[in-house]
Every structure is written in structure tokens, then in C-alpha cells.
Amino acid sequence: MDGFLDREELEERQTEQAELARLQRLEQLNDLRTVLNTVQGRRVLSRIMYICHKDEQSFVPGAADLTAFNEGSRRVGVEISNWIRNDFPDLYIQLLSENLKHVNS
């Protein structure tokens, strides 16, 4: 073997990789759904997004290092929020609603 894959082998590997990626995505969605289907899970994710300051400005005048740190933290919260909102919009609305009730009580 010369180290190169022929066309058929390459297509087979690409198909296997695509299937693995699909299965990993399904597993991630199931994991997230499991967490979001509990009040406790929604509370934890809401708290993480709050700690990350996802809805706050990350810029610190005259402090590029602090701005970068804040933006990195905020980015984590944004990613979590986007993941929930895009894949489970109804549960995202429920999470927000429960959070508002908690903040306003």
C-alpha cells in the first residue's frame, strides 16, 4: 500500500465520518433535551448564562486584556443560549420565563 486511498476507500471513510458526526449530534441533542426537561437543569443553564454575562457589554475602556477575557466568558453564554434556542426553542422560552419569575419574585 502506498499510503493513498483509492476513490472507493475515500468515499467509504467519508460516509463513516458523516455517520459518526450524525450520531454524535443526536447524542448531544439528547443530552441537552434531558437537561432542559428538568427545572433543575434549566436553572443551572440559566445560571451559567448569567455568570457568563451573555447579555452584557464585554468592552472595558483601556483594558484590552479584560475586554478579551470578558468577551471569552460572554461567548460561552452566547453559545449555550444559541444551542438551546436553535434546537429547542420551546424549552428556551420556558427557561427564560422561569428565570423572569425567579428574578421578579
Contacts in CASP RR format, 6 or more apart in sequence:
PFRMAT RR
TARGET T0000
AUTHOR 0000-0000-0000
METHOD contacts of the structure
MODEL  1
MDGFLDREELEERQTEQAELARLQRLEQLNDLRTVLNTVQGRRVLSRIMY
ICHKDEQSFVPGAADLTAFNEGSRRVGVEISNWIRNDFPDLYIQLLSENL
KHVNS
5 13 0 8 1.000
29 87 0 8 1.000
32 83 0 8 1.000
32 84 0 8 1.000
32 87 0 8 1.000
32 88 0 8 1.000
33 88 0 8 1.000
33 91 0 8 1.000
35 41 0 8 1.000
35 42 0 8 1.000
35 44 0 8 1.000
35 45 0 8 1.000
36 42 0 8 1.000
36 45 0 8 1.000
36 84 0 8 1.000
36 88 0 8 1.000
36 91 0 8 1.000
36 95 0 8 1.000
37 91 0 8 1.000
39 98 0 8 1.000
42 91 0 8 1.000
42 94 0 8 1.000
42 95 0 8 1.000
42 98 0 8 1.000
43 98 0 8 1.000
43 102 0 8 1.000
45 80 0 8 1.000
45 84 0 8 1.000
45 95 0 8 1.000
46 95 0 8 1.000
46 98 0 8 1.000
46 99 0 8 1.000
48 76 0 8 1.000
48 77 0 8 1.000
48 80 0 8 1.000
49 77 0 8 1.000
49 80 0 8 1.000
49 81 0 8 1.000
51 73 0 8 1.000
52 73 0 8 1.000
52 74 0 8 1.000
52 75 0 8 1.000
52 76 0 8 1.000
52 77 0 8 1.000
52 78 0 8 1.000
52 80 0 8 1.000
53 70 0 8 1.000
53 73 0 8 1.000
53 74 0 8 1.000
54 74 0 8 1.000
54 76 0 8 1.000
54 77 0 8 1.000
54 78 0 8 1.000
54 80 0 8 1.000
54 81 0 8 1.000
56 74 0 8 1.000
58 67 0 8 1.000
58 70 0 8 1.000
58 71 0 8 1.000
58 72 0 8 1.000
58 73 0 8 1.000
58 74 0 8 1.000
59 67 0 8 1.000
59 70 0 8 1.000
60 66 0 8 1.000
60 67 0 8 1.000
60 70 0 8 1.000
81 92 0 8 1.000
84 91 0 8 1.000
84 92 0 8 1.000
84 95 0 8 1.000
85 92 0 8 1.000
END
